[in-house]
Amino acid sequence: MPKPYSYDLRSKAIAAVKSGKKKIEISRYFNISRNTLDLWLKQEKITGNYQAKKPGQKGNNAKIQDREKLRLFIEENHDKTQKEMAKLWGENVTQQNISSACKKLGITRKKKLMVIKKETKNKDINFRKI
């Protein structure tokens, strides 16, 4: 994510607008876009402040909050699919909610691990004498 413009630059640009200079001259002098200057002025008009906005929380909150309860639920219902678990859990939970919660807990979707043995076959090569 790009770094926002400094508060000092913002205050100088807005002070220049308030002193009566043209916006296009200010944007060229400070090397900012005209739209950026307009957004700062709009933000100051609405909120009274033109500081950079602080980043907020990204994404949605998880529907399943109690992870320990989910872990016990999965241990009891380990033979069921995620879709079936979602129906049993209730609370308007979907298969994707169960899947993402399992991923956060480190639980795989596999029912059982399969061990694959690698067998090597000895090939007897018979040479014929001519």
Rosetta blueprint (number, residue, H / E / L):
1 M L
2 P L
3 K L
4 P L
5 Y L
6 S L
7 Y H
8 D H
9 L H
10 R H
11 S H
12 K H
13 A H
14 I H
15 A H
16 A H
17 V H
18 K H
19 S L
20 G L
21 K L
22 K L
23 K H
24 I H
25 E H
26 I H
27 S H
28 R H
29 Y H
30 F H
31 N L
32 I L
33 S L
34 R H
35 N H
36 T H
37 L H
38 D H
39 L H
40 W H
41 L H
42 K H
43 Q H
44 E H
45 K H
46 I H
47 T H
48 G L
49 N L
50 Y L
51 Q L
52 A L
53 K L
54 K L
55 P L
56 G L
57 Q L
58 K L
59 G L
60 N L
61 N L
62 A L
63 K L
64 I L
65 Q L
66 D L
67 R H
68 E H
69 K H
70 L H
71 R H
72 L H
73 F H
74 I H
75 E H
76 E H
77 N L
78 H L
79 D L
80 K L
81 T L
82 Q H
83 K H
84 E H
85 M H
86 A H
87 K H
88 L H
89 W H
90 G L
91 E L
92 N L
93 V L
94 T L
95 Q H
96 Q H
97 N H
98 I H
99 S H
100 S H
101 A H
102 C H
103 K H
104 K H
105 L H
106 G L
107 I L
108 T L
109 R L
110 K L
111 K L
112 K L
113 L L
114 M L
115 V L
116 I L
117 K L
118 K L
119 E L
120 T L
121 K L
122 N L
123 K L
124 D L
125 I L
126 N L
127 F L
128 R L
129 K L
130 I L
